[in-house]
Amino acid sequence: MTLTLGQALDQLLEQINTKSQADPSTSYTAKLIGQGTAHCAKKLGEEGVELALALVSGSATDVAHEAADLLYHFGVALASRGISGPDVVGVIVARIGRSGLEEKASRTPS
């Protein structure tokens, strides 16, 4: 089966949503979410660092594996806050066609 990255990410987010409701003793996803958003954010940060290091000195296979890990923990972190894929897609769609510099300048400080 060949999927686009978007299709695979959609399926991953659906799977995370389903597994988040499972028993934490049998689901790593449910266990992570049960430990709270701060824990999920920490794991996401760790995976980001691992991907950054793989980009610098790892093989292409290492980079792909770390990127997949990062996307999984990204999904878990979103789920821990009740943020859906469509929530993120809406922001991405709104940014399409805008320069990155223009988009950054339009943000209001939070």
N, C-alpha and C positions, 0 to 999 in steps of 0.2 A: 504494500500500500504506500503510495506516495502522497504526502500532504504538503501544503505550503506551510511556512512558518506560522502564518495567521491561523490556519485551520488547526495545526498542532497546538498552538497556544489556546485556542478556544476549547479544545478537548481537554487540555491540561487544567484549565480553570474550572471546567465543569467537573472534572474528577476531584479536584481539590475541594470544591463546594460539597460534593457528595461525601467525600471522606471526612470532611470536617465534622460531620454529624455522627461519625462512627465511634465505636468504643476506643478510647485512647490507649487501652492495653493491646489493641490489635491494629491501630492505625497511627503511623508516624505523623501524618498530617493533623489528625485530631489531637495528638499529644502536644505538638508544637502550638497549635491554636489555644489549647487549654492552658498553656504556660503564659499566655498573654501577649499583647502586641509588642511590648518591649523586648520580650525574648525573640519573637519573630523578626523584629527589626534588627536585632543583634545578629541573628543567623543570616539575614539578607546582607548585612554589611560584611560579614565574614566571607560569604560567597562572592561578593563583589571584589574583595581583595584577592581571593584565590583566582578569579578570572583575570584580574589585572596582572597578577604575577605570571599566569600561564601565557597571557598575550606577549609578555616580554621574553620569557625563556622556555615556554613549553612547546610541545609539538602541536600540530593542527588538531590531532585527536584530543590532546589535553584541553585545548581551548574550547573545542566543541562540548566536551563533557562538563567543563566548568560553566560554560554559557547555559547549558541545560539545567545545571544545578541552580544557577542564579535565577533563571526563569521560574523554576519550581518555587524557590523561596520568595520571589517577587509575588507569585500568586498566593502563597500562604500568608504573607504579610498583608496583602490587600484583603483577603478573606477575614483576617483577624480584626480588621476595621469595618467589615461589612461593605467594602467597596467592590463593585463588580467590574468585569471586563468592559461592558458597555459604558460604564462611567469614564473609564480611561480612554476608550475609543472616541467618545464625544469630544474630549479635550484634544486628542490627536487630530481629528477631522477639522476642528476649528482652527488648528495651526497650519494645516496644509496650505501651501501657496504663500505663506508669510515667511519673511526672512527670519532667521534665528535672532538676529540683533533687534529687529523690530518687535518680535514677540517678547523678548526679555524686557525691552524698554516699556512695554505696555503693562507689565505686571505691577500690581500695587503691593507695597510692602505689607507683610502680614504680622 
